[in-house]
Amino acid sequence: VQLQASGGGSVQAGGSLRLSCTTSGIVFRMNIMGWYRQAPGKQRESVALIGGGTNYADSVKGRFIISIDNAKNAVYLQMNNLQPEDTGRYYCNAVGIFGTDSKIKTYWGQGTQVTVSS
């Protein structure tokens, strides 16, 4: 199973970006998909999760929207009113049962860079 993230880039404060993450491989059951980010010198943090419901970091509530295409096992993150503190590498994440494995596993994408200038 591989996750492929795309859509990052450089924008000015107030701008928007839409991240996409597609899944390749056999997905038996997708439990949760989400986006995490890591800024230089900081730990990776959860940004938005979706799976039965949605969960957002307080810092992005009202600005970011996570959505999922269950048919494609793809997850998206619409980021509006971006601010310099949103700068970081964004990673998509998938938790579920994949291939012939019977156990729940977690997979990560390679990340996509988001840079917001003031």
Helices and strands as residue ranges (DSSP letters): E 2-6, E 9-12, E 17-24, E 27-38, E 45-50, E 54-56, G 58-60, E 64-69, E 74-79, G 84-86, E 88-98, E 105-108, E 112-117
